């Protein structure tokens, strides 16, 4: 009964988020409040449990990076990069998209997806404004590329960190097993974008000529501040990379980096905090509470157990179920709490596998499905929500369905490619 009630609240809220009939922040706050009033979340524990409540690691990682990016923006470096990218691509829309996607996909395996999007999205908005072209297609393509590229390593996507911890998989394990398929999928996606966004490619020779005449170095307003900021940012990136060694959460690294950045920049606190995407943070908190209701009442666990139980001793069927099931469910639920919930179920299935190789194949199928499923809808992954927030604030609003119609297609394609890879490598 409680599961059905929680699912009803979630579905109704998701309907309003998807149709955008009501502001999404208002929707998640009302839904989260209903979950609490109806007793569908674990009381005060919702504020303390990352598995059945708000994942503060995600919230404070976002907050810290928003502060860092806000301060870096004051140096003019994003305008510099925008002019540089526009000049290198000579204003050709598809060439520009490929360049921005490549930068995003290369950075994502070494930075988490949210950080990558927060660094690349402002550049994208500025270059599109310079060329007088719509930024929405470029931002959507970058988010999809980020979710694909982030799947390649242990630290590239938060679900991978959860899976690596539960399965005892190392950074090198992910590199060996995930990177090959990610490279193939990304190349296919690059070619696909030429078709997907063909109607959005606009070329304005007069605007390109104006941009080509600009001197990008003049965009840097404070070189000394930029140098200090880049040092701090570099240390933050190193801190992210050493997560598995020093066992310091990325959120703590981001918060310390934000504090140091404010000190070295001598930034005005009130002005800096105005750069924070507060609606995005509130939306995430409400979404985590909504998902907590499904977790606490056993909805997600029931669905996952049913899907796995349906395949019995057919381990290729189990891998197929995990991959496509995770892609489908991961498209509608934030993939971080989804993976945290499903990981114990997968661990139990792996324990029954006839050998270690088959067990690992199940983990890789699960990881690929969860990572690629993050492209499915506008709320499927943290990077998606952040990108939509940046787009709205910059005047290039992306609707839920505008993102989702591309996301679902890409999720379907990448999941099929991942399934072929799992079959060829582990079961053929």
Secondary structure, DSSP 8 states (H G I E B T S, - for coil): -HHHHHHHHHHHHHHHHHHTSS-HHHHHHHHHHHHHHTT-S-GGGGGT-SSSS--HHHHHHHHHHHHHHHHHHTTTHHHHHHHHHHHHHTT-HHHHHHHHHHHHHHHHTTS-HHHHHHHHHHHHHHHHHHHT--SHHHHHHHHHHHHHHHTTSTTTSHHHHHHHHHHT--HHHHHHHHHHHHHHHHHHHHHHHHHHTGGG----HHHHHHHHTS-GGGG-S-HHHHHHHHHHHHHHHHHHHTHHHH---HHHHHHHHHHHHHHHHT--HHHHHHTS-HHHHHHHHHHHHHHHHHHHTTHHHHHHHHHHHTTTT-HHHHHHHHHHHHHHHHHHS-HHHHHHHHHHHHHHHHHTSSSHHHHHHHHHHHHHHHHHHTTSSTTSSHHHHHHHHHHHHTT----HHHHHHHHHHHHHHHHHHHHHHHIIIII-
